[in-house]
Amino acid sequence: MQDPLGYFLTWVTYGTWLPGDARGWVEFQKGWQLHALNCRSNHVHVVVSAGDTIPTKIRSDLKAWATRCLKKQFDPTRENWWGERGSVRHLFDEDDLEAAVTYVVDGQDWKAGKRSR
């Protein structure tokens, strides 16, 4: 089985947002490439490539980083910002990666083939 090109991660939030960084993410001196990010009112979607890092660790690290930012910006006493777990989809080729990015960037706002306003 080939290694995936990236991962499509989703986890639920409690009305929070996650600031993105166009430069990507860094873990143990390995650059993570952030392809797409969409923070919704009750969940977050991320498409990221991260070498051989396991996707559950990626999700956990992103949640931890976002928690630090949210605590600093909004409420330093709040403990629970995120729901447990979340979904992980492996993206094995360029078509999978492109489809996930398109969904994260545009798909959330499409209903029955028409963009909702």
C-alpha positions as CSV (number, residue, x, y, z in Angstrom):
1,M,0.0,0.0,0.0
2,Q,1.3,3.4,-0.9
3,D,1.7,6.3,1.6
4,P,-1.0,8.9,1.4
5,L,-0.2,12.3,-0.1
6,G,-2.2,14.0,2.7
7,Y,-5.1,13.7,5.1
8,F,-8.5,15.3,5.3
9,L,-9.1,15.9,9.0
10,T,-12.3,17.0,10.6
11,W,-13.2,17.6,14.3
12,V,-16.0,19.4,16.0
13,T,-15.7,22.7,17.9
14,Y,-17.9,24.6,20.2
15,G,-18.5,27.8,18.3
16,T,-14.8,28.6,18.0
17,W,-12.5,29.3,15.1
18,L,-8.9,28.2,14.2
19,P,-6.5,30.7,12.8
20,G,-4.6,29.3,9.9
21,D,-1.0,29.9,8.9
22,A,-0.3,30.0,5.1
23,R,3.3,29.0,5.9
24,G,2.2,25.5,7.1
25,W,2.9,23.7,10.3
26,V,6.1,22.4,11.9
27,E,6.5,19.3,14.0
28,F,9.9,18.0,15.1
29,Q,11.6,20.1,12.4
30,K,9.6,18.6,9.6
31,G,7.5,21.1,7.6
32,W,3.7,20.3,7.4
33,Q,2.0,21.7,4.3
34,L,-1.4,23.1,5.0
35,H,-3.5,22.8,1.8
36,A,-6.9,24.1,3.1
37,L,-8.6,25.1,6.3
38,N,-12.2,25.9,7.0
39,C,-13.5,26.7,10.5
40,R,-17.2,26.4,10.7
41,S,-19.5,27.3,13.6
42,N,-19.4,23.7,15.0
43,H,-16.5,21.9,13.3
44,V,-13.2,22.4,11.5
45,H,-11.9,20.9,8.3
46,V,-8.2,20.7,7.5
47,V,-6.3,19.2,4.5
48,V,-2.7,18.8,5.3
49,S,0.4,16.8,4.1
50,A,2.7,15.8,6.9
51,G,5.1,13.1,5.7
52,D,5.1,10.0,7.9
53,T,3.3,11.6,10.9
54,I,0.2,9.7,11.9
55,P,-3.0,11.6,11.2
56,T,-4.3,11.3,14.8
57,K,-1.1,13.0,16.0
58,I,-1.6,15.8,13.4
59,R,-5.1,16.4,14.6
60,S,-4.1,16.3,18.2
61,D,-1.3,18.8,17.6
62,L,-3.5,21.2,15.6
63,K,-6.1,21.1,18.4
64,A,-3.5,21.8,21.0
65,W,-2.0,24.7,19.1
66,A,-5.4,26.1,18.5
67,T,-6.4,25.7,22.1
68,R,-3.4,27.8,23.2
69,C,-4.3,30.5,20.8
70,L,-8.0,30.5,21.8
71,K,-7.2,30.6,25.5
72,K,-4.8,33.5,25.0
73,Q,-7.3,35.4,22.8
74,F,-10.6,34.6,24.5
75,D,-10.8,32.7,27.7
76,P,-7.7,31.5,29.6
77,T,-9.8,29.5,32.1
78,R,-11.8,27.5,29.6
79,E,-10.7,23.8,29.4
80,N,-12.8,22.2,26.7
81,W,-12.7,23.8,23.3
82,W,-13.0,20.6,21.1
83,G,-14.9,17.4,21.0
84,E,-13.1,14.2,21.3
85,R,-11.7,12.4,18.2
86,G,-12.9,13.3,14.7
87,S,-12.6,11.9,11.3
88,V,-9.5,11.1,9.2
89,R,-9.6,10.4,5.5
90,H,-6.4,9.3,3.7
91,L,-5.8,11.1,0.4
92,F,-3.7,8.8,-1.8
93,D,-3.5,10.7,-5.1
94,E,-3.6,14.2,-6.5
95,D,-7.3,13.8,-7.4
96,D,-8.2,12.9,-3.8
97,L,-6.2,15.9,-2.5
98,E,-7.8,18.3,-5.0
99,A,-11.3,17.0,-4.2
100,A,-10.7,17.5,-0.5
101,V,-9.3,21.0,-0.9
102,T,-12.3,21.9,-3.2
103,Y,-14.7,20.6,-0.6
104,V,-13.0,22.4,2.3
105,V,-12.7,25.7,0.5
106,D,-16.1,25.8,-1.4
107,G,-18.2,22.7,-0.7
108,Q,-19.5,23.8,2.7
109,D,-21.4,26.6,1.1
110,W,-23.0,24.6,-1.7
111,K,-26.5,23.3,-1.4
112,A,-28.1,21.3,-4.2
113,G,-25.4,22.6,-6.7
114,K,-26.0,26.2,-5.9
115,R,-23.9,28.5,-3.7
116,S,-25.9,29.6,-0.6
117,R,-25.6,33.1,0.6
